[in-house]
Amino acid sequence: MVLEGSTADAVSSQTLDLRRTCAKASQIFSSPGEAFILNKDSVKYGELIVLGYNGSLANGDKGRRRSRLALSRRPKANGVKPDVIHHISTPLVSKARVEVSSSMHNFSPALSNKGQHSISYTLSRSHSVIVEYTHDNETDMFQIGRSTESMIDFVVTDTAPGGTGNSDGQSAQSTISRYACRVICERGPPYTARIYAAGFDASRNIFLGERAAKWRTPDGLMDGLTTNGVLVMHPTGGFSEDSLPGVWREISVCGNVYALRESRSAQQRGKLGYIGENTFGGDLGLEVENESNVLQDGSLIDLCGATLLWRTTEGLQRTPTLKQLETLRQEINAARPQCPVGFNTLVFPSLAQREVVEKKQPWAYVNCGHVHGYHNWGFRKEKGEHERECPMCRRVGPYVPLWLGCEAGLYLDAGQPSHAFCPCGHVCSERTVKYWSQIPLPHGTHAFHAACPFCGTWLTGEQGQIKLIFQGPVD
């Protein structure tokens, strides 16, 4: 086929069959896959939870726009895998398609096969590489992004500190890509899930223009990064009581793992399989073993505007349920904690209560942890508008209402809610609060900050969390 505006002699192409050359070995983390089977016909791969919403969006979870999404085996596989690569010596538009004849040795490139998935790499104005993808009946694909188009399974918008986001799903200055990433899940045990940067658009294409970071791999294939990148952090020791934060990495369009770039949108990629020189990455050149795009229980996915937590079905079985969290709330209230000054009994509100502070709700000085009822004295204007002096220890700091964390998927255990994040006042178990206060979450193009996973507020103070000091009833 001759492209419009060109002659037959101007089109030069080369095709490579990827069905054999692109077989990529990935590190697979063992898990008892049979435990993922919900019933004879239904399999749940896991759940994606958006940090900062504490159980639901401000306006409620609706359709594909929600605070968490369960990924389950589809009735029919929709996964794709690399098939054929084409080198085209004339520029192609982003929606171009390559139709390959039945003979791989005597093909004729065409632009009419709209049903084929493909990734287009524009190397220059006169040279493009297109990788064709073919159907994979052994995997399911789930796409995540800001777009509300039907090919996006999970619509994610920018998360602002305090658990708020754009209610209509659109943001004029959003840094999240419309087609941010895709998760490919194996339909058979152990139901491995892998993360890839970029998602296919309405024309089933991923387009990397001239300015996008892209390169030819040592085996002659292509790879690239999206504008603001997709970052992943796998926890050390899984998502359990013994978990430790891992190191942030960047995932490429083909699922390879790289050190972070100097800035989020830099055109120069990080080193493959090495820790780059960044705030939380360690020394340049330090080799890292077992790098993989396989999602583990507790893996974090950052889309430059929102951070998602991946929980496997097996991991969720070890997570406290909302019923258990409600039981913990009732146990605290049954102990009748009192304000040490007013001597009134304090009551944690129900898990469904959001934003509206109740009269008996406990408050705390987050610099010392002393829990009180609400009072309107103790201001220290010379220290700041929101600073107050604790009447028990005279320490000055923020004075905030306490809220129980409602998103059970963020808990590491079902321990007593004894600690709170500073300065927001969200309460959970000691292990949970200490784990999250150690994790630097990406912010902007090159910054990292620890934040409360329930509301997204940046943590303050030496440790970002405090042990609460309750006073029991005097009778």
C-alpha positions in Angstrom: 0.0 0.0 0.0 1.2 3.5 -0.8 0.8 6.2 1.9 -1.1 9.3 1.0 1.3 12.0 -0.2 4.1 9.6 -1.0 5.2 7.3 -3.8 5.7 3.6 -3.7 9.5 4.0 -3.9 9.4 6.2 -0.8 8.2 3.5 1.4 10.7 1.1 2.8 9.9 -1.4 5.5 11.4 -4.3 7.4 9.5 -6.8 9.5 10.6 -9.0 12.4 8.5 -11.8 13.9 8.5 -11.3 17.7 6.6 -14.4 18.6 10.0 -16.2 19.2 12.4 -13.3 19.8 10.3 -11.4 22.4 9.8 -14.2 24.8 10.8 -12.4 28.0 11.7 -14.2 31.3 10.3 -12.3 34.3 10.9 -13.0 38.0 7.7 -14.7 39.3 6.9 -14.5 42.9 5.4 -17.7 44.2 2.0 -17.7 45.8 -0.7 -20.3 46.4 -2.7 -19.6 43.3 -5.5 -22.0 44.2 -6.4 -19.6 47.0 -7.4 -17.0 44.5 -10.3 -19.1 43.2 -13.6 -17.7 44.6 -15.8 -20.4 43.1 -15.8 -22.8 40.2 -16.0 -20.1 37.5 -14.9 -16.9 39.2 -11.3 -15.8 40.0 -10.3 -12.6 41.6 -6.7 -11.5 40.8 -6.5 -8.7 43.4 -7.6 -5.1 44.0 -6.2 -1.7 43.2 -6.7 0.9 46.0 -6.2 4.6 45.4 -4.4 6.2 48.4 -5.9 9.2 50.0 -9.7 8.5 49.9 -10.2 6.4 53.1 -12.7 3.9 51.7 -14.6 5.9 49.0 -14.5 9.0 46.9 -15.8 12.3 48.4 -18.9 12.1 46.1 -19.2 8.3 46.4 -17.8 5.5 44.2 -19.6 5.4 40.9 -19.0 3.0 38.0 -15.4 3.0 36.8 -14.6 6.1 38.9 -14.0 4.8 42.4 -11.4 4.5 45.2 -10.8 0.8 44.7 -11.3 -1.7 41.9 -11.3 -5.5 42.0 -9.7 -7.2 39.1 -11.4 -10.5 38.2 -11.0 -13.0 35.4 -13.0 -11.9 32.4 -15.5 -14.2 30.7 -13.3 -14.0 27.6 -9.6 -13.2 27.5 -8.7 -9.8 26.2 -4.9 -9.8 26.7 -2.4 -9.0 24.0 1.3 -9.9 23.4 4.0 -8.6 21.0 3.8 -10.3 17.6 5.6 -8.5 14.7 7.9 -5.4 14.5 8.0 -3.2 11.4 10.6 -0.6 10.5 9.0 2.1 8.3 11.0 4.7 6.5 8.2 7.2 6.1 6.4 9.0 8.9 3.1 7.5 10.1 0.3 9.2 12.0 -0.5 7.9 15.5 -3.5 6.0 14.4 -1.7 4.2 11.7 -2.0 0.4 11.5 0.1 -2.2 9.8 -1.6 -5.0 8.0 0.7 -8.0 7.4 0.1 -10.5 4.7 -0.2 -14.2 5.6 3.4 -14.7 4.4 5.8 -13.2 6.9 8.6 -13.3 4.3 6.6 -11.4 1.7 4.5 -8.8 3.4 3.0 -5.6 2.4 2.5 -2.9 5.0 -1.0 -1.3 5.0 -3.0 1.0 7.3 -6.4 -0.5 7.3 -6.3 -3.1 10.1 -8.0 -1.1 12.8 -8.6 -4.2 15.0 -4.9 -4.7 15.7 -3.2 -3.4 18.9 0.1 -1.7 18.2 2.8 0.5 19.7 4.3 3.2 17.4 7.7 4.6 18.0 8.6 7.7 16.0 12.4 7.8 15.8 12.5 10.7 13.4 10.4 12.5 10.8 11.4 9.8 8.3 11.7 6.7 10.4 9.1 4.9 12.6 8.9 1.5 14.2 5.6 -0.2 14.8 5.2 -3.2 17.0 2.1 -5.2 16.3 0.4 -7.0 19.1 -1.8 -10.1 18.8 -4.5 -11.6 20.9 -3.3 -13.6 24.0 -6.0 -16.1 25.2 -4.0 -16.8 28.4 -4.1 -13.2 29.9 -6.6 -10.5 30.8 -5.7 -6.8 30.3 -7.0 -4.0 32.5 -6.3 -0.3 31.6 -6.0 2.6 34.0 -5.9 6.3 33.3 -7.6 9.7 33.5 -9.7 9.2 30.3 -13.4 8.3 30.7 -13.4 6.4 27.4 -14.7 2.9 27.4 -11.3 1.2 27.0 -10.3 2.5 30.5 -11.3 0.0 33.2 -10.3 2.2 36.2 -10.7 6.0 35.9 -8.2 7.8 38.2 -8.0 11.5 38.8 -5.5 13.6 40.7 -5.6 13.2 44.4 -5.2 16.3 46.6 -4.0 16.2 50.2 -7.0 15.7 52.4 -8.7 13.0 50.3 -10.2 15.3 47.7 -10.0 15.1 43.9 -11.8 16.6 40.9 -15.4 15.4 41.2 -16.1 15.5 37.5 -13.0 13.4 36.7 -11.4 16.1 34.6 -8.6 18.4 35.6 -7.2 21.2 33.5 -3.8 20.8 34.9 -3.8 17.1 35.5 -0.4 15.3 35.4 -2.0 11.8 35.1 -2.0 10.4 31.5 -5.3 9.7 29.9 -4.0 6.2 29.2 -1.5 5.8 32.1 -0.8 2.1 32.4 -2.1 -1.4 31.9 -2.1 -4.5 34.1 -1.8 -7.9 32.5 -3.0 -10.8 34.6 -2.5 -14.5 33.8 -5.8 -16.4 33.7 -4.3 -19.5 35.2 -2.5 -20.2 38.5 -0.6 -18.5 40.1 -2.6 -15.6 38.4 0.5 -13.4 38.1 -0.2 -9.7 37.5 2.3 -7.5 35.6 2.4 -3.7 35.2 3.3 -1.9 32.0 3.5 1.9 31.3 0.9 3.4 28.9 -2.5 2.1 27.8 -4.0 1.6 24.4 -6.2 4.4 23.1 -9.5 4.2 21.3 -7.7 3.2 18.1 -5.8 0.5 20.0 -2.5 2.3 19.7 0.2 3.5 22.0 2.1 6.4 20.4 5.5 7.5 21.4 6.4 10.7 19.5 9.8 12.1 18.6 10.3 13.7 22.0 9.4 10.7 24.1 12.1 8.8 25.8 12.6 5.6 23.7 15.5 3.4 22.6 16.5 0.2 20.9 17.2 -2.6 23.3 20.3 -4.9 23.0 18.3 -7.6 21.3 17.2 -5.2 18.6 13.7 -4.5 19.9 12.1 -1.1 21.0 11.2 0.2 24.4 10.2 3.6 25.9 8.8 5.7 28.7 5.7 7.8 29.0 5.9 11.6 29.6 5.6 11.7 33.4 6.4 8.0 33.9 4.9 5.1 35.9 6.8 4.4 39.1 6.5 1.2 41.1 7.8 0.3 44.6 7.7 -3.3 45.8 7.8 -3.7 49.6 10.6 -5.8 51.2 9.1 -8.8 52.9 5.7 -8.5 51.3 2.8 -6.5 52.8 2.8 -7.9 56.4 3.8 -7.0 59.9 7.5 -7.4 58.9 7.3 -5.2 55.8 9.9 -2.6 54.9 9.6 0.0 52.2 11.4 -0.9 48.9 13.0 1.4 46.3 11.1 3.3 43.7 11.6 2.2 40.1 10.2 3.2 36.7 8.3 0.8 34.5 8.7 1.0 30.7 6.1 0.5 28.0 7.4 -3.1 27.5 7.4 -3.8 31.3 11.2 -3.4 31.9 12.4 -2.0 35.2 14.7 1.1 35.3 16.2 3.4 37.9 14.4 6.8 38.2 15.2 9.5 35.8 16.8 12.8 37.0 13.3 14.4 36.8 9.9 12.8 36.1 9.7 13.9 32.4 13.5 13.8 31.5 14.2 12.3 28.1 17.1 10.3 29.4 16.1 7.0 31.0 17.6 5.6 34.1 19.9 2.6 34.2 18.4 -0.9 33.6 18.6 -3.0 36.7 20.6 -0.5 38.8 19.7 2.0 41.5 19.9 5.5 40.1 21.2 8.5 42.0 18.0 9.9 43.5 16.6 11.0 46.8 15.6 7.5 48.0 17.4 5.3 45.5 20.9 4.9 46.9 24.2 5.1 45.1 24.5 5.1 41.3 25.7 1.7 40.0 24.6 -0.5 42.8 23.2 -3.6 41.2 19.8 -4.8 42.3 18.6 -8.4 42.0 15.2 -9.8 41.2 13.9 -6.7 39.4 10.6 -7.4 37.8 7.3 -5.8 36.8 5.4 -8.5 38.6 3.1 -6.9 41.2 3.4 -8.2 44.7 1.0 -7.8 47.6 1.6 -4.2 48.7 3.2 -2.9 45.5 2.7 0.8 45.0 2.0 2.3 41.5 2.5 6.0 41.1 0.9 7.7 38.1 2.2 11.3 38.8 -0.9 12.6 40.5 -2.3 9.5 42.2 -0.8 6.5 43.9 -2.4 3.0 43.8 -1.8 0.1 46.2 -2.0 -3.4 44.8 -3.4 -6.1 47.1 -3.5 -9.7 46.0 -6.5 -11.8 46.9 -4.3 -13.9 49.2 -3.1 -10.7 51.0 -6.6 -9.4 51.4 -7.5 -12.5 53.3 -5.0 -11.5 56.0 -6.4 -7.9 56.1 -8.9 -6.9 58.8 -12.4 -6.5 57.5 -14.6 -3.5 58.1 -16.5 -5.6 60.6 -13.3 -6.1 62.6 -12.5 -2.4 62.4 -16.0 -1.7 63.7 -15.4 -4.1 66.6 -12.1 -2.3 67.4 -14.0 1.0 67.5 -16.6 -0.3 69.8 -14.0 -1.8 72.1 -12.3 1.7 72.4 -15.6 3.3 73.1 -16.5 0.6 75.6 -13.4 1.5 77.6 -14.9 5.0 78.1 -11.9 7.2 77.5 -12.3 10.6 79.1 -11.0 14.1 78.5 -8.4 14.7 81.3 -9.6 18.3 81.7 -13.4 18.3 81.1 -13.9 14.7 82.3 -16.5 14.0 79.6 -16.5 10.6 77.9 -15.1 10.5 74.4 -16.6 8.5 71.6 -15.1 7.6 68.2 -17.7 8.2 65.5 -18.9 5.4 63.2 -16.7 4.4 60.2 -19.4 5.8 57.9 -19.0 9.3 59.5 -17.0 11.6 57.3 -15.8 15.2 57.7 -18.5 16.3 60.2 -17.0 16.4 63.7 -19.2 15.1 66.4 -19.6 16.7 69.9 -18.0 13.7 71.8 -15.3 13.0 69.2 -11.8 12.7 70.7 -9.2 15.3 69.7 -5.4 15.1 70.2 -2.3 17.2 70.4 -0.3 15.5 67.7 3.1 16.7 69.1 2.6 14.8 72.4 -0.3 12.4 71.8 -2.5 13.5 74.7 -6.2 12.9 73.8 -8.8 15.4 74.9 -12.3 16.5 74.2 -12.8 19.6 72.1 -12.1 23.0 73.7 -11.5 26.4 72.3 -8.7 27.6 74.5 -4.9 27.2 74.6 -4.2 29.1 71.3 -0.6 30.3 70.9 -0.9 32.9 68.1 2.8 33.6 68.3 3.5 30.0 67.2 0.9 30.0 64.4 -2.8 30.2 63.8 -3.4 26.4 64.4 -1.0 25.9 67.3 -2.2 25.2 70.8 -0.7 24.3 74.1 -1.4 21.0 75.6 -2.7 21.5 79.2 -1.1 18.2 80.3 2.5 18.7 79.2 2.6 22.3 77.9 3.9 21.2 74.5 2.7 23.4 71.6 1.4 21.9 68.4 -1.5 21.1 66.1 -4.8 20.1 67.9 -6.9 17.9 65.6 -9.9 15.6 65.7 -9.2 11.9 65.6 -10.6 9.6 62.9 -10.3 5.9 62.5 -8.9 4.8 59.1 -11.7 3.2 57.2 -9.9 1.6 54.2 -9.1 -1.8 55.5 -6.8 -2.7 52.6 -4.2 -0.2 53.9 -3.8 -2.0 57.3 -0.9 -4.3 57.8 -2.6 -6.0 60.8 -5.6 -6.0 63.0 -3.8 -4.5 66.0 -5.4 -2.0 68.4 -5.8 1.6 66.9 -3.2 3.1 69.2 -1.3 5.5 66.9 -2.2 8.5 64.8 -0.7 10.2 61.7 0.5 13.7 62.2 -1.0 16.2 61.5 -4.2 14.8 60.1 -5.2 12.6 63.0 -6.1 9.4 61.2 -5.9 6.5 63.7 -4.8 2.9 63.0 -2.6 0.1 64.4 1.0 0.8 65.4 2.6 -1.4 62.7 0.4 0.2 60.0 1.2 3.8 61.0 5.0 3.1 61.3 5.1 1.4 57.9 3.3 4.1 56.0 5.2 6.9 57.8 8.5 5.5 56.4 7.3 5.4 52.7 8.4 8.4 50.6 5.5 8.9 48.1 6.4 10.7 44.8 5.2 14.2 44.4 5.7 16.5 41.4 8.6 15.9 39.0 11.3 14.9 41.5 10.1 15.3 45.1 9.1 12.6 47.6 7.1 13.1 50.8 5.7 10.6 53.4 1.9 11.0 53.5 -1.1 9.6 55.4 -2.5 6.8 53.2 -6.0 7.5 54.3 -6.2 11.2 53.3 -2.9 12.0 51.5 -1.9 14.8 53.9 1.9 15.2 54.1 3.3 14.0 57.4 5.0 16.4 59.8 7.1 16.0 62.9 10.1 13.9 63.5 8.4 10.6 62.8 5.1 11.6 61.1 3.1 9.7 63.7 2.5 9.6 67.4 1.3 7.2 70.1 -2.0 8.3 71.6 -2.3 8.8 75.3 -5.8 8.1 76.5 -7.1 8.7 80.1 -9.6 6.1 81.4 -12.7 6.9 83.4 -12.1 8.3 86.9 -14.9 6.2 88.4 
